[in-house]
Amino acid sequence: MSLKAIVLAAGEGTRLRPVTETKPKALIPILCKPLLQWHIEALLEIVEEIVVVTGYMSELVVKYLESTGLMSGRIKIVKQEVLLGTGHAVLEAIKVLSPDDVVIVSYSDIFLEDWRVFEEISKIDDNVIVGVHVPNPQDYGVLIVDNNMWLKHIIEKPEQPQVDLVNAGIYKLSVRDIVENSDVQLSPRGELEFPSIINRVVAKKPVRVFEYSGKWIDVGKPWHILEANKIALSKIKTTIKGKITEPVYIRGEVYVEEEAEILPFTIIEGPTYIGKGARIGPHAYIRPWSVICQNSKIGFSVEVKESVIMENVHASHLSYIGDSVICESVNLGAGTVIANLRFDEKPIKMNIKGVVENTGRVKLGSIIGAYVKTGVNVSIMPGVKIGSYSWIMPGTVVYRDVPSKVIYPSHSTLLMETK
């Protein structure tokens, strides 16, 4: 019997758009490192082999793993050709495993404060599901347990949950038990869900619930990217590997990667993470809880506050970026201001797949998709999403979401080749 792992990285992440228009959600960066890599690095410490199930934009996942050297003999790729749910993904993965194997199954869109949970459940002899207490259990699979913390049943998204303990998206099971209980009905949305298989297993064999007490987040909506990075930022310690040209003022915990450059009269307040090859300043102001990734440029008199700036972003001068997610290769023209607070100071709302949702955040700026360009003196209101490849004309005030590949406000379609 061997301990293996399955990491599910096939999902399309439609609720995360426009972020997932150009990358799968498994590659969303947390401290400039994809979610998937956090799972893989933690699991490689304890398992013999990992099966990564890809689907949406599979080629980008494979290309990334190859570029980092993670595609060793201990990692296999299985492509889920048709996205038919988490249960179907697991069943595709176990085709390359032995019935005698035990597997840790992990959803790649979750982020943890303490990754030792994989090691802890590996030491438990029984089948295991990890549970976590959340304030909004109605959004997840609720775990019904007995007094000894054995699982009785998983109830998916109940309207009136009786408990706040939910499925954390991490399991340890024998491959044989998965196979023998795989004949389950499709969910209302036409998918084969892994919790349905777990409910079948429970009817025959005990499944222990392991209560995870650290911070946990399911990165399912755009503002969750900010929250997941905040969890990771709370763990960093000051490390300066890049070049600093004095005078630079650094306060709090600040991590500066290799080849990054901090130019004079820049202020950086931690916790903040500066990625490899980033260029900050001169006279820039980086406020706490900010992440600026590889080869991005934050230039003269640009202020960044509690935002995630992905790779190759240029905000060269005179801009404000507040509580926002800026995807790869965005160019913000001089004077671009991203507002993050309503006049009435009520929580910001955001349109998610046609439904206006309360984000629960009083401060939230914009979610800007990849390759967007803004002209000079553009103002973007709180909670606005701008689709990838769009251009925002100079002097524009953006009050509502902008589709992908358009010139705004004319809404003419951009005639361009996109990679």
C-alpha positions as CSV (number, residue, x, y, z in Angstrom):
1,M,0.0,0.0,0.0
2,S,1.4,3.4,-1.1
3,L,0.3,6.9,-0.2
4,K,-0.4,9.0,-3.3
5,A,-2.2,12.3,-3.9
6,I,-4.7,13.7,-6.4
7,V,-4.9,17.4,-6.9
8,L,-8.0,18.6,-8.8
9,A,-7.0,21.5,-11.1
10,A,-9.5,21.1,-14.0
11,G,-12.1,23.7,-13.1
12,E,-12.9,26.7,-15.3
13,G,-13.5,29.2,-12.4
14,T,-16.3,31.1,-14.1
15,R,-17.1,33.1,-10.9
16,L,-13.5,34.4,-10.9
17,R,-13.7,36.1,-14.3
18,P,-12.1,38.1,-15.7
19,V,-9.1,36.7,-13.8
20,T,-9.7,33.2,-15.3
21,E,-10.2,34.4,-18.8
22,T,-6.4,34.1,-19.4
23,K,-5.3,31.5,-16.8
24,P,-7.0,28.6,-14.9
25,K,-7.8,29.2,-11.3
26,A,-5.1,26.7,-10.3
27,L,-2.5,29.2,-11.5
28,I,-3.9,32.2,-9.6
29,P,-0.9,33.6,-7.6
30,I,-0.6,33.7,-3.9
31,L,2.6,35.6,-3.0
32,C,3.4,35.3,-6.7
33,K,3.3,31.5,-6.6
34,P,0.3,29.6,-8.1
35,L,-2.3,28.0,-5.8
36,L,-1.4,24.6,-7.4
37,Q,2.2,24.9,-6.5
38,W,1.4,25.4,-2.8
39,H,-0.5,22.1,-2.8
40,I,2.2,20.2,-4.8
41,E,5.1,21.4,-2.6
42,A,3.3,20.5,0.6
43,L,2.2,17.1,-0.7
44,L,5.6,16.1,-2.1
45,E,6.9,16.1,1.5
46,I,4.7,13.1,2.4
47,V,3.4,11.2,-0.7
48,E,5.2,9.1,-3.3
49,E,3.4,10.4,-6.3
50,I,0.9,13.2,-7.3
51,V,-1.7,13.0,-10.0
52,V,-2.7,16.4,-11.2
53,V,-6.1,16.5,-13.0
54,T,-6.2,19.2,-15.6
55,G,-9.0,20.4,-17.9
56,Y,-9.6,24.1,-18.6
57,M,-6.4,25.6,-20.1
58,S,-4.6,22.3,-19.4
59,E,-1.7,23.3,-21.6
60,L,-0.9,26.4,-19.3
61,V,-0.8,24.2,-16.2
62,V,1.6,21.7,-17.9
63,K,3.8,24.5,-19.3
64,Y,4.0,26.1,-15.8
65,L,4.9,22.8,-14.1
66,E,7.6,22.1,-16.7
67,S,9.0,25.6,-16.3
68,T,9.5,25.2,-12.6
69,G,11.0,21.8,-12.7
70,L,8.1,20.3,-10.8
71,M,7.3,17.8,-13.6
72,S,9.5,15.1,-12.2
73,G,8.8,11.4,-12.2
74,R,6.7,11.9,-9.1
75,I,4.0,14.0,-10.9
76,K,1.6,12.7,-13.5
77,I,-0.9,14.7,-15.5
78,V,-4.4,13.3,-16.3
79,K,-6.6,15.5,-18.4
80,Q,-10.3,15.6,-17.7
81,E,-11.5,15.9,-21.3
82,V,-15.1,16.8,-20.3
83,L,-15.6,18.8,-17.1
84,L,-18.2,16.5,-15.4
85,G,-17.5,17.4,-11.7
86,T,-15.1,16.6,-8.9
87,G,-16.1,13.0,-8.6
88,H,-15.5,12.3,-12.3
89,A,-12.1,14.0,-12.0
90,V,-11.1,11.7,-9.2
91,L,-12.3,8.7,-11.1
92,E,-10.2,9.7,-14.1
93,A,-7.1,10.2,-11.8
94,I,-7.4,6.8,-10.1
95,K,-7.1,5.0,-13.5
96,V,-3.4,5.5,-13.2
97,L,-3.2,4.3,-9.6
98,S,-3.4,0.9,-7.9
99,P,-6.6,-0.2,-6.1
100,D,-4.3,-0.9,-3.1
101,D,-3.2,2.7,-2.9
102,V,-4.4,5.3,-0.4
103,V,-4.8,8.8,-1.8
104,I,-5.0,12.3,-0.3
105,V,-7.4,14.2,-2.6
106,S,-7.1,18.0,-2.6
107,Y,-9.0,20.8,-4.4
108,S,-6.4,23.1,-5.8
109,D,-8.6,26.2,-5.4
110,I,-8.4,26.1,-1.6
111,F,-5.7,28.0,0.4
112,L,-4.5,27.1,3.9
113,E,-2.6,28.9,6.6
114,D,-1.1,25.6,7.8
115,W,-0.2,23.0,5.1
116,R,0.8,20.5,7.8
117,V,-2.8,19.2,7.6
118,F,-1.7,16.8,4.8
119,E,0.9,15.2,7.1
120,E,-1.6,15.1,10.0
121,I,-4.3,13.3,8.1
122,S,-1.7,10.9,6.6
123,K,-1.1,9.5,10.0
124,I,-4.7,8.6,10.6
125,D,-5.5,5.0,9.7
126,D,-9.2,5.6,8.8
127,N,-10.7,7.2,5.8
128,V,-10.7,11.0,6.5
129,I,-12.5,14.1,5.4
130,V,-11.2,17.5,6.6
131,G,-13.8,19.9,8.1
132,V,-13.5,23.6,8.8
133,H,-15.8,26.0,10.7
134,V,-17.0,28.9,8.6
135,P,-19.5,31.8,9.1
136,N,-21.4,31.0,5.9
137,P,-22.0,27.2,5.9
138,Q,-24.9,27.6,3.5
139,D,-22.4,28.1,0.7
140,Y,-20.6,24.8,1.2
141,G,-21.1,21.1,1.9
142,V,-22.1,20.9,5.5
143,L,-20.7,17.9,7.5
144,I,-23.1,16.1,9.8
145,V,-21.2,14.2,12.4
146,D,-21.8,12.1,15.5
147,N,-20.5,12.8,19.0
148,N,-17.2,11.0,18.2
149,M,-16.6,13.1,15.0
150,W,-17.4,10.3,12.6
151,L,-19.1,11.5,9.4
152,K,-22.8,10.7,9.0
153,H,-23.6,12.7,5.9
154,I,-22.6,15.6,3.7
155,I,-25.5,18.0,2.8
156,E,-24.7,20.3,-0.1
157,K,-25.5,24.0,0.4
158,P,-28.5,23.7,2.8
159,E,-30.7,26.7,3.0
160,Q,-30.8,26.6,6.8
161,P,-27.6,24.7,8.0
162,Q,-27.8,23.5,11.6
163,V,-24.0,23.5,12.0
164,D,-21.1,25.6,10.7
165,L,-18.7,22.7,10.0
166,V,-18.2,22.3,6.3
167,N,-16.2,20.2,3.8
168,A,-12.7,21.8,3.4
169,G,-12.0,20.0,0.1
170,I,-9.3,17.6,1.5
171,Y,-9.8,13.9,1.9
172,K,-7.8,10.7,2.6
173,L,-9.3,7.5,1.2
174,S,-8.4,4.1,-0.2
175,V,-8.6,3.9,-4.0
176,R,-10.6,0.7,-3.6
177,D,-13.3,2.4,-1.5
178,I,-13.6,5.2,-4.1
179,V,-14.0,2.7,-6.9
180,E,-16.5,0.5,-5.1
181,N,-18.7,3.5,-4.3
182,S,-18.5,5.4,-7.6
183,D,-21.9,4.5,-8.9
184,V,-23.8,7.6,-7.8
185,Q,-26.4,9.9,-9.3
186,L,-25.5,13.1,-11.1
187,S,-26.0,16.3,-9.2
188,P,-28.8,18.8,-10.2
189,R,-26.2,20.6,-12.4
190,G,-25.5,17.3,-14.3
191,E,-22.1,16.6,-12.6
192,L,-20.7,13.6,-10.7
193,E,-19.7,15.2,-7.4
194,F,-17.0,13.7,-5.1
195,P,-19.1,14.3,-1.9
196,S,-21.7,12.0,-3.4
197,I,-19.1,9.2,-3.5
198,I,-18.2,10.1,0.1
199,N,-21.8,9.7,1.2
200,R,-21.8,6.2,-0.4
201,V,-18.6,5.3,1.4
202,V,-20.0,6.4,4.8
203,A,-22.9,4.0,4.4
204,K,-20.4,1.1,4.4
205,K,-17.3,2.2,6.2
206,P,-16.5,4.8,8.8
207,V,-15.0,8.2,7.7
208,R,-13.4,10.3,10.4
209,V,-13.8,14.1,10.4
210,F,-10.5,15.9,11.0
211,E,-11.2,19.5,12.3
212,Y,-8.8,22.0,10.7
213,S,-8.5,25.0,13.0
214,G,-6.3,27.3,10.9
215,K,-7.3,29.9,8.4
216,W,-8.9,28.4,5.2
217,I,-10.4,29.9,2.1
218,D,-12.0,28.6,-1.0
219,V,-10.7,31.0,-3.7
220,G,-14.0,31.1,-5.7
221,K,-14.7,34.8,-6.2
222,P,-12.4,37.6,-7.2
223,W,-12.0,39.3,-3.8
224,H,-11.0,35.9,-2.3
225,I,-7.7,36.4,-4.1
226,L,-7.0,39.4,-1.8
227,E,-8.0,37.4,1.2
228,A,-5.9,34.4,0.4
229,N,-2.8,36.6,-0.2
230,K,-3.5,38.2,3.1
231,I,-3.4,34.9,4.9
232,A,0.0,34.2,3.2
233,L,1.4,37.6,4.0
234,S,0.7,37.2,7.7
235,K,3.4,34.5,7.7
236,I,6.3,36.3,6.0
237,K,9.4,37.7,7.6
238,T,11.6,40.5,6.3
239,T,14.0,39.2,3.6
240,I,15.8,41.4,1.2
241,K,17.3,39.6,-1.8
242,G,16.9,42.3,-4.4
243,K,18.7,45.7,-4.9
244,I,17.8,48.7,-2.8
245,T,19.1,52.1,-3.7
246,E,18.9,54.3,-0.7
247,P,17.2,56.2,0.7
248,V,14.3,53.7,1.0
249,Y,12.0,53.4,4.0
250,I,10.9,49.9,5.0
251,R,8.6,49.3,7.9
252,G,7.1,46.0,9.0
253,E,7.7,42.6,7.4
254,V,8.7,43.0,3.7
255,Y,9.9,40.2,1.4
256,V,11.9,41.4,-1.7
257,E,12.8,38.6,-4.2
258,E,15.9,38.3,-6.3
259,E,16.5,40.8,-9.1
260,A,13.8,43.1,-7.8
261,E,14.9,46.8,-7.5
262,I,13.6,49.4,-5.0
263,L,14.5,52.9,-6.1
264,P,15.1,56.0,-3.9
265,F,12.5,57.7,-1.7
266,T,10.2,54.7,-1.9
267,I,8.2,53.8,1.2
268,I,7.2,50.1,1.7
269,E,5.0,49.2,4.7
270,G,4.7,45.5,5.5
271,P,3.5,43.0,5.3
272,T,4.3,43.3,1.6
273,Y,5.7,40.9,-1.0
274,I,7.8,42.1,-3.9
275,G,8.3,39.5,-6.6
276,K,11.4,38.6,-8.8
277,G,12.4,41.3,-11.2
278,A,9.9,43.9,-10.0
279,R,10.9,47.6,-10.1
280,I,9.4,49.9,-7.4
281,G,9.9,53.6,-7.4
282,P,11.3,56.2,-7.3
283,H,8.9,57.9,-4.9
284,A,6.4,55.0,-4.8
285,Y,4.3,54.2,-1.7
286,I,3.5,50.5,-1.1
287,R,1.1,50.1,1.8
288,P,0.4,47.0,3.9
289,W,-1.0,43.7,2.5
290,S,0.2,44.3,-1.0
291,V,1.7,41.8,-3.4
292,I,3.6,42.9,-6.5
293,C,4.7,40.0,-8.8
294,Q,7.4,39.2,-11.3
295,N,8.7,42.0,-13.6
296,S,6.0,44.5,-12.7
297,K,6.7,48.2,-12.5
298,I,5.3,50.5,-9.9
299,G,6.7,53.9,-10.7
300,F,6.9,57.5,-9.7
301,S,4.2,58.7,-7.2
302,V,2.2,55.5,-7.6
303,E,0.4,54.3,-4.4
304,V,-0.6,50.6,-3.9
305,K,-2.8,49.6,-1.0
306,E,-3.8,46.0,-0.1
307,S,-3.7,44.9,-3.7
308,V,-2.5,41.9,-5.8
309,I,-0.5,43.0,-8.8
310,M,0.3,40.1,-11.1
311,E,3.3,39.7,-13.4
312,N,4.4,42.3,-16.0
313,V,2.0,45.0,-14.9
314,H,3.1,48.6,-15.6
315,A,1.8,51.5,-13.4
316,S,4.6,53.9,-14.2
317,H,3.4,57.2,-12.7
318,L,0.8,59.1,-10.8
319,S,-1.7,56.3,-10.1
320,Y,-3.6,54.9,-7.1
321,I,-4.4,51.2,-6.8
322,G,-6.6,50.4,-3.8
323,D,-7.8,46.9,-2.7
324,S,-7.7,45.6,-6.3
325,V,-6.6,42.6,-8.3
326,I,-4.6,43.6,-11.4
327,C,-4.0,40.7,-13.8
328,E,-0.9,40.1,-15.9
329,S,0.4,42.5,-18.5
330,V,-2.0,45.4,-17.6
331,N,-0.8,48.9,-18.4
332,L,-2.3,51.7,-16.3
333,G,-1.9,55.1,-17.9
334,A,-0.7,58.1,-15.9
335,G,-3.3,59.4,-13.5
336,T,-5.4,56.2,-13.4
337,V,-7.2,56.0,-10.0
338,I,-9.0,52.9,-8.7
339,A,-11.4,54.0,-6.0
340,N,-12.1,51.5,-3.2
341,L,-14.7,53.2,-0.9
342,R,-18.3,54.2,-1.5
343,F,-19.5,57.6,-0.3
344,D,-21.9,56.0,2.1
345,E,-19.2,53.5,3.3
346,K,-21.5,50.5,2.7
347,P,-20.1,47.1,1.7
348,I,-19.1,46.9,-2.0
349,K,-21.2,44.8,-4.3
350,M,-20.0,42.9,-7.3
351,N,-21.7,41.2,-10.3
352,I,-20.9,37.5,-10.2
353,K,-22.3,35.6,-13.2
354,G,-25.2,37.9,-13.5
355,V,-26.0,38.1,-9.7
356,V,-25.1,41.2,-7.7
357,E,-23.4,39.9,-4.5
358,N,-22.4,41.7,-1.4
359,T,-18.6,41.1,-1.0
360,G,-18.7,41.9,2.7
361,R,-15.8,44.3,2.1
362,V,-16.2,48.0,2.9
363,K,-13.1,48.7,0.8
364,L,-12.8,47.0,-2.5
365,G,-11.4,48.4,-5.8
366,S,-11.4,46.9,-9.2
367,I,-10.7,43.5,-10.8
368,I,-8.8,44.2,-14.0
369,G,-8.3,41.4,-16.5
370,A,-5.1,40.7,-18.3
371,Y,-3.7,42.9,-21.1
372,V,-6.0,45.8,-20.2
373,K,-4.8,49.3,-21.1
374,T,-6.1,52.5,-19.5
375,G,-5.5,55.9,-20.9
376,V,-4.4,58.9,-18.9
377,N,-6.7,60.2,-16.1
378,V,-9.0,57.2,-16.0
379,S,-11.1,56.8,-12.8
380,I,-12.5,53.3,-11.9
381,M,-15.3,53.0,-9.3
382,P,-15.4,50.4,-6.5
383,G,-16.5,46.9,-7.4
384,V,-16.0,47.3,-11.1
385,K,-14.6,44.5,-13.3
386,I,-12.8,45.1,-16.5
387,G,-12.5,42.2,-19.0
388,S,-9.2,41.1,-20.4
389,Y,-7.7,42.8,-23.5
390,S,-10.0,45.9,-23.2
391,W,-8.9,49.5,-23.6
392,I,-10.3,52.3,-21.5
393,M,-10.1,55.6,-23.3
394,P,-8.4,58.6,-21.6
395,G,-10.4,60.7,-19.2
396,T,-13.1,58.0,-18.8
397,V,-15.0,57.3,-15.5
398,V,-15.8,53.6,-15.3
399,Y,-19.0,53.1,-13.3
400,R,-19.9,49.6,-14.4
401,D,-18.4,46.4,-15.6
402,V,-16.6,46.4,-19.0
403,P,-16.7,43.4,-21.2
404,S,-13.5,41.7,-22.6
405,K,-11.9,42.8,-25.9
406,V,-13.7,46.2,-26.2
407,I,-12.8,49.8,-26.5
408,Y,-14.7,51.6,-23.6
409,P,-16.8,53.7,-23.7
410,S,-17.4,53.2,-27.4
411,H,-17.8,49.4,-26.9
412,S,-16.4,48.7,-30.4
413,T,-14.8,45.4,-30.5
414,L,-11.0,45.3,-30.5
415,L,-9.7,43.8,-33.8
416,M,-6.6,42.1,-32.5
417,E,-5.1,38.7,-32.2
418,T,-5.0,37.4,-28.6
419,K,-2.7,34.7,-27.5
